[in-house]
Amino acid sequence: MALDPPQATPWTDPARFWPGVLAATAALDAPFGVLELDALAFNAHDLVRRAAGRPIRLATKSLRVREAIESVLALPGWRGVLAYSLREALRLSTTIDDIVLGYPTVDRAAIAALAADERAAARITLMVDSVAQLDLVDAVVHPAARPVLRVALDLDMSIDLPVLGHLGVRRSPLRDAAAAIALGQEIAMRPGFRLVGLMGYEAQIAGVVDRYGANRVYERVIAGVKRRSAQEAFARREQAVAGLRPIADLEFVNGGGTGSIEATIDDGSVTELTAGSGLFGGHLFDRYLAFRPAPAASFVLAVVRTPARGIATLEGGGWIASGPIGPDRRPLPVWPEGLAYEPREQAGEVQTPVRGGALRVGDRVVLRHTKSGEAAERLARYHLVRAGRLEGAWATYRGEGETYT
């Protein structure tokens, strides 16, 4: 489905936007997911604008909807995907010819399937950060019995600061350029592998919100931490790339995420960016200063009872996001306005009480997930809405009978 730039931005007026979503989906029984196509198109084009000419690799974990992935990839500025599972990558490789696996894999059956499929082996790049991962691949299929497999290095981009300690994700043992270069040399000497790229994800920039309203002191602290992170982590990546170039013909150097594009494009060693969560626009991004994606993805729950005056119970609701446990991991009720969780119950496994408004049995409540792709593990499909009209549905991976993590 075409994702042309929208002519209007109705989501900036919630009192206009969310009633339109509910009206378009009035015949559907909750719970169900919604993708507003103009909002999705706005996000896809805005990410390209922010990338300032760098191609963007789409992070599939942040969508988990095949038709959405293909629709975004059809747009100028988007190139290839960053998959999160080798089984997923194998499936996507039937239609997508540039797939980088974002994480190492020890899935022996999937490795064997990759080694048995020359087309998939030419389209998929494995991610590694240790010799042990190479050894495991060799143990599954001997190098002489398989095509040469494409691999990329995952460079750790976290930093350590006085007082604040470790910032970023403990993602890779390749903590400096020397470690990355040593592994690159090992790959160059081993039959059956070809080093084609490097990835460095600066999570302490991309994944940390920096808009705190009246708390300007905290905002300044976060800004300082992000500047320091960029200086140290980007220098590490530049050094690693410089050291790897004589060893291997790197096809790509990948960096960033939705939340760090403006910073990552300042790293001259990066040839491509990654983004995904900003396409669906989880509510976590409402607290970033540099950008504000449209709320493209949402889900709708129904009121099933009213146990007390001013309290309504929703069916379901405990769609909690991964990451550090806290209030920002909860779904955000956005319509009707003014709803809040019961402090001692929060979002529940099968029911969620909320306060506020004058809800009745059968009424619907619109919520947004903290992140983006995780909601797809709860849904068989997203119903497509554009300009207040229902325009079909896209199956999620789960709806297609596939689950990868």
Salt bridges, closest charged atoms under 4 A:
ASP38 OD1 - ARG386 NH1 3.57
ASP46 OD1 - ARG49 NE 2.74
GLU70 OE2 - ARG66 NH1 3.90
ASP98 OD1 - ARG57 NH1 3.05
ASP107 OD2 - ARG87 NE 2.52
ASP135 OD1 - ARG190 NH2 2.87
ASP138 OD1 - ARG146 NH1 2.91
ASP138 OD2 - ARG190 NH2 2.67
ASP154 OD2 - ARG171 NE 2.90
ASP156 OD1 - ARG175 NH1 2.53
ASP156 OD1 - ARG236 NH1 3.92
ASP160 OD1 - HIS166 ND1 3.12
ASP160 OD2 - ARG175 NH2 3.00
GLU186 OE2 - ARG190 NH1 3.44
GLU202 OE1 - ARG237 NH1 2.85
ASP210 OD2 - LYS226 NZ 3.36
GLU219 OE1 - ARG216 NE 3.86
GLU232 OE2 - ARG228 NE 2.54
GLU251 OE1 - ARG150 NH2 2.81
GLU251 OE2 - ARG194 NH1 3.45
GLU262 OE2 - ARG50 NE 2.62
ASP267 OD2 - ARG237 NE 2.76
GLU272 OE2 - ARG57 NE 2.60
GLU272 OE1 - ARG79 NH2 3.70
ASP286 OD1 - ARG292 NE 3.22
ASP286 OD2 - ARG368 NH1 2.91
ASP328 OD1 - ARG329 NE 3.24
GLU342 OE2 - ARG355 NE 2.16
GLU374 OE2 - LYS371 NZ 3.79
GLU377 OE2 - ARG64 NH1 2.96
GLU391 OE1 - ARG386 NE 3.41
GLU391 OE2 - ARG389 NH2 3.78
GLU400 OE2 - ARG66 NH2 2.52
GLU400 OE1 - ARG91 NH2 2.69
GLU402 OE2 - ARG91 NE 3.96
